[in-house]
Amino acid sequence: MHSELPSALFHHDHKPSGKSHHQRRQHRQSSHPRGFLLLLLWTITSSAILGNNINMIQFASAFTSRSRSIILPSLSRGSRISLQRNSNGPFHHHHYSSTSSSLNSQSSRDYDVIVIGGGHAGTEAATASARTGARTLLVTQNASTLGELSCNPSIGGIGKGHLVREIDALGGVMGTVADASGIHFRMLNRRKGPAVRGPRAQMDRDLYKENMQRLLLKSDDDDDGDGGENGYCLDILEASADDLLLEEGVGIETLAPLADPADIADELFSNGNDKERERLEKAQALSSAKANAPNRRARIRGVVAIDTTTQERIEIESATVVLTTGTFLRGVLMIGHDRYSGGRHLRDSEEVEPPSVGLALTLERFGFPLGRLKTGTPARLDGRTIDWDACKIQPSERPATPFSHLTQSRGEEPPLAAVGKLIDCYQTATNEETHRMVMEYAHLLPQYDGMDGKGNGPRYCPSIYKKVERFAERKSHNSFLEPEGLNTDIVYPNGMSGPYPEEIQLKIFRSMQGLEKTEIVRPGYDVEYDFVNPQVLTHTLEAKSIAGLYLAGQICGTTGYEEAGAQGIIAGANAGRAAGAAYRGEKAPVPFVLGRDEAYIGVLIDDLVTKGTSEPYRMFTSRAEYRISLRADNADLRLTRKGAEYGLVTDPERLAALDMRQALIADNVDRLRDFKLYVTDWAKRGGNDLMGGAAAHRPGRESHKKSAEEVLGMPNVSLKMVEEIMADVFDEEQEEKQSTVDGESSSEYDVDAKMNPTPPSVYDTVEASIKYKSYVVRQEKDIESWRKAQGARIPPNIIYDHSVLPAFSKEEIEKLNSFRPSTFAEASQISGLTPQSLVYLYHHVMRLNKESRRKKREEGVAV
């Protein structure tokens, strides 16, 4: 039993100020001496009463959620977390529950999986590993920052929202926590087709972190070290991972093997299971233990960690390790010309979390190709100093669309939306004066290690300097002002990162409409860090040269929470399945691999490990050649059963929700297929546009019937339009049945009968599955023809320019001119060149070749 924290300790509420960077630092160093003494007194008293059962993680989280002006005492060195099923609270999800324990200073108990890093990749990797039954340890420098949104306080977006839905479909935690913490929801690209719509939500930054920690750190009475009622076990250790424990040797065998799919496929083939064999052959092509064996130079034996509190060296043994170091791998922070080591600033603090150097040196020693990338976060503004009336309002959508399929299946809105606790965001823009200052003070920007001092940052989330430089013809760029929570005045100015000196940042902001009197709460900064070229990984995200080492997140060259979480769930699943099976003495499991035709996660990982990346990789729907099939609305239909098969989805409610959704979809599609009207009736009831204009009244059309399914498949026809006509017909039929026979109503008439529309939980899926049916067939044909044509040559004198290839992005034009591929196979390996652009280029080359042959014939030259 745990005592309650004294409420007097938490009276202080953080308020943003207009103080300078230096003044804020001095203020923080002198704040709350009385509160700190009370805090220590409470800790000592409670320790005497409760012994070792104080949950320091909950204690730290509770305090830091209310005041961040002091640095709290460190957590206990180990905190056991067990995965349990718990239907209480807002999540209705597996809860990873905490009780306290310790690790010995020199050698501790061993684990199946150790995950290094508690960011979005790390939390998904650790929880995925635990769900597979592996004994998992999450090592983080500061447990109070678990679930921190380091930059933009939002989840989802175009392409990114697809990833969140897929993570959720596989039992991951990001979608659930986002739903519980969302304060502003929008479906991007709503006016476009379902395939490219992307759910996005603004988070309450504090709530997201607290909800993630509640999910990970909820206490229970499991003190026996055996995990929860399901036997799942996840521990958390607050320490810095200093190095890897390795056993070296060329071709050394792994301690946690994954099965070679070819062996299993042959066995299945002999039993006549062709479909399963085909699936496993695909997995073999993506990840083969036998093929990677000669590349191995070492295998994982564990991790060397430095205890955050005592600075003691701890050796922890494990069969696998998942590295999710984010921006911490030899990270350097920069504001103006100031450079200092660190992975990131602690939020609302001048304190810096230290970088990871030892791990970078070990990776370098084993020949991992390391590069430098950078990213930036903008200044935070005091919302009380913004003229909101001068900005354009952007309200949240209602009803709000959730991320989690469970929330959707219950027919619920996200909880804060359901009770009306939503915020408005606002839009402002830069102007010519802003751009003048951006360029005038460019000499004060940092000098980076990468790209000859220019830095290698994200192309699709550039700094304001890069925007102005790259698009010199534009007179303005939009910036969205996004409040960071319900109980704070801090505002995130999306699109305005730029690590100028603080006084220059303030000048730039004050040149913008609505921000003329704004104050900076804390300045923006950049971080430059090491990343590994992901081509050294397999599709399981295991390193080819070190058996049992998995990488996920920004260390693989990606940018964004969603891309990190997607990699984390794959790396954690494979590490957990392999190591857990080895520990239990079971045969090696089949790798968990997703293909490009199965998921955006498959597209993401295939792009990374086959093409690599030379700049921060961001997911877009345009990167997926199967995007018509890979929609955000059907992620559960595509992935949840596979997740259950591989041990990632164990929640009965999630599987029941999938069954219910599939049944509802089938019933509603059948109803549309069975309902038929004459073409002329469809046109009469829905207007000529519904049935193709004048074509609806051609002779003979009055005797031709079409089903509601066929009508829905036509352009500009929505499911709502079709169902309204169906409901009208149903009502008319009911009225006819209400005829009176000898003064009595017909027994066929039901006074309460009505046709219910398709439920919101399946509406998008029903509509998209019908409207896209013919496009899916054409998509398959296009991809197949493209595959056959990859050997075709590209003329060396081809011109890559927007005037010739108007559909190509600036990135694609730049890279084609840089690489000058000689074949389409080579072009397909260029990172950033999308599948549809490759098909477009193929058709363009075919037209050029055809035109060339025609000219030669006209000139009498033999072809």
Disulfide bonds with the S-S distance in Angstrom:
none
